[in-house]
Amino acid sequence: MLAAALEHLVKGIVDAEDEVRIDEVSTGRGDVLEIHVAEADRGRVIGRGGRTAKALRTLVSALADDRRVRVDVADD
């Protein structure tokens, strides 16, 4: 559910919606959601000073219901 919500949010930010992919990995320290976007859209997802990425992390944390979830922007 978190991955789908994050994917929906990210698709609203980027130009190349078809290249958005969210990989979900479970670790011993919680879940990791990796955002994969086109190279040209990476700056949009990160935002000036990391503000957009921070906002995405805040929203996912609010939806996580006390689970540990980390959101990373992958640099493929």
Short mmCIF file of the C-alpha atoms (twelve columns), coordinates in Angstrom:
data_MODEL
# 
_entry.id   MODEL 
# 
loop_
_atom_site.group_PDB 
_atom_site.id 
_atom_site.type_symbol 
_atom_site.label_atom_id 
_atom_site.label_alt_id 
_atom_site.label_comp_id 
_atom_site.label_asym_id 
_atom_site.label_seq_id 
_atom_site.Cartn_x 
_atom_site.Cartn_y 
_atom_site.Cartn_z 
_atom_site.pdbx_PDB_model_num 
ATOM 1  C CA . MET A 1  0.000  0.000  0.000   1 
ATOM 2  C CA . LEU A 2  2.809  2.434  0.850   1 
ATOM 3  C CA . ALA A 3  4.608  1.738  -2.410  1 
ATOM 4  C CA . ALA A 4  1.436  2.386  -4.413  1 
ATOM 5  C CA . ALA A 5  0.774  5.655  -2.579  1 
ATOM 6  C CA . LEU A 6  4.355  6.801  -3.084  1 
ATOM 7  C CA . GLU A 7  4.225  5.863  -6.765  1 
ATOM 8  C CA . HIS A 8  1.044  7.926  -7.198  1 
ATOM 9  C CA . LEU A 9  2.667  10.948 -5.554  1 
ATOM 10 C CA . VAL A 10 5.865  10.691 -7.591  1 
ATOM 11 C CA . LYS A 11 3.977  10.300 -10.876 1 
ATOM 12 C CA . GLY A 12 2.329  13.636 -10.142 1 
ATOM 13 C CA . ILE A 13 5.737  15.310 -9.911  1 
ATOM 14 C CA . VAL A 14 7.647  13.919 -12.890 1 
ATOM 15 C CA . ASP A 15 7.307  14.336 -16.656 1 
ATOM 16 C CA . ALA A 16 8.098  10.712 -17.620 1 
ATOM 17 C CA . GLU A 17 5.398  8.928  -15.596 1 
ATOM 18 C CA . ASP A 18 5.967  5.608  -17.356 1 
ATOM 19 C CA . GLU A 19 9.535  5.422  -16.021 1 
ATOM 20 C CA . VAL A 20 8.537  5.677  -12.349 1 
ATOM 21 C CA . ARG A 21 9.247  2.499  -10.397 1 
ATOM 22 C CA . ILE A 22 9.134  1.930  -6.640  1 
ATOM 23 C CA . ASP A 23 11.109 -1.032 -5.299  1 
ATOM 24 C CA . GLU A 24 10.171 -2.257 -1.833  1 
ATOM 25 C CA . VAL A 25 12.807 -4.094 0.197   1 
ATOM 26 C CA . SER A 26 12.306 -5.476 3.702   1 
ATOM 27 C CA . THR A 27 15.293 -5.391 6.023   1 
ATOM 28 C CA . GLY A 28 15.815 -6.141 9.671   1 
ATOM 29 C CA . ARG A 29 15.580 -2.419 10.414  1 
ATOM 30 C CA . GLY A 30 12.309 -1.873 8.533   1 
ATOM 31 C CA . ASP A 31 11.169 -1.406 4.956   1 
ATOM 32 C CA . VAL A 32 13.014 0.569  2.291   1 
ATOM 33 C CA . LEU A 33 11.157 2.171  -0.612  1 
ATOM 34 C CA . GLU A 34 13.486 3.062  -3.481  1 
ATOM 35 C CA . ILE A 35 12.237 5.598  -6.006  1 
ATOM 36 C CA . HIS A 36 13.502 5.066  -9.565  1 
ATOM 37 C CA . VAL A 37 12.775 7.809  -12.106 1 
ATOM 38 C CA . ALA A 38 14.234 9.044  -15.386 1 
ATOM 39 C CA . GLU A 39 17.518 10.877 -14.952 1 
ATOM 40 C CA . ALA A 40 15.949 14.146 -16.129 1 
ATOM 41 C CA . ASP A 41 13.269 13.896 -13.414 1 
ATOM 42 C CA . ARG A 42 15.569 13.063 -10.513 1 
ATOM 43 C CA . GLY A 43 16.026 16.725 -9.601  1 
ATOM 44 C CA . ARG A 44 12.274 17.243 -9.497  1 
ATOM 45 C CA . VAL A 45 11.835 14.373 -7.044  1 
ATOM 46 C CA . ILE A 46 14.655 15.588 -4.810  1 
ATOM 47 C CA . GLY A 47 13.688 19.247 -5.009  1 
ATOM 48 C CA . ARG A 48 15.634 22.341 -4.061  1 
ATOM 49 C CA . GLY A 49 17.626 21.540 -0.963  1 
ATOM 50 C CA . GLY A 50 15.917 18.150 -0.719  1 
ATOM 51 C CA . ARG A 51 12.570 19.678 0.235   1 
ATOM 52 C CA . THR A 52 10.434 17.529 -2.059  1 
ATOM 53 C CA . ALA A 53 12.150 14.301 -0.967  1 
ATOM 54 C CA . LYS A 54 11.703 15.326 2.667   1 
ATOM 55 C CA . ALA A 55 7.995  15.979 2.076   1 
ATOM 56 C CA . LEU A 56 7.602  12.559 0.432   1 
ATOM 57 C CA . ARG A 57 9.322  10.931 3.412   1 
ATOM 58 C CA . THR A 58 7.026  12.779 5.812   1 
ATOM 59 C CA . LEU A 59 3.895  11.647 3.960   1 
ATOM 60 C CA . VAL A 60 5.041  8.024  3.797   1 
ATOM 61 C CA . SER A 61 5.907  8.084  7.517   1 
ATOM 62 C CA . ALA A 62 2.424  9.379  8.297   1 
ATOM 63 C CA . LEU A 63 0.876  6.528  6.304   1 
ATOM 64 C CA . ALA A 64 3.167  3.866  7.781   1 
ATOM 65 C CA . ASP A 65 1.234  3.353  11.061  1 
ATOM 66 C CA . ASP A 66 4.282  3.213  13.353  1 
ATOM 67 C CA . ARG A 67 6.287  0.978  11.021  1 
ATOM 68 C CA . ARG A 68 9.864  1.927  10.176  1 
ATOM 69 C CA . VAL A 69 10.003 2.954  6.532   1 
ATOM 70 C CA . ARG A 70 12.883 4.642  4.742   1 
ATOM 71 C CA . VAL A 71 12.431 6.380  1.383   1 
ATOM 72 C CA . ASP A 72 15.444 6.673  -0.926  1 
ATOM 73 C CA . VAL A 73 15.820 8.235  -4.371  1 
ATOM 74 C CA . ALA A 74 17.934 5.793  -6.366  1 
ATOM 75 C CA . ASP A 75 20.701 7.079  -8.584  1 
ATOM 76 C CA . ASP A 76 20.743 4.449  -11.294 1 
# 
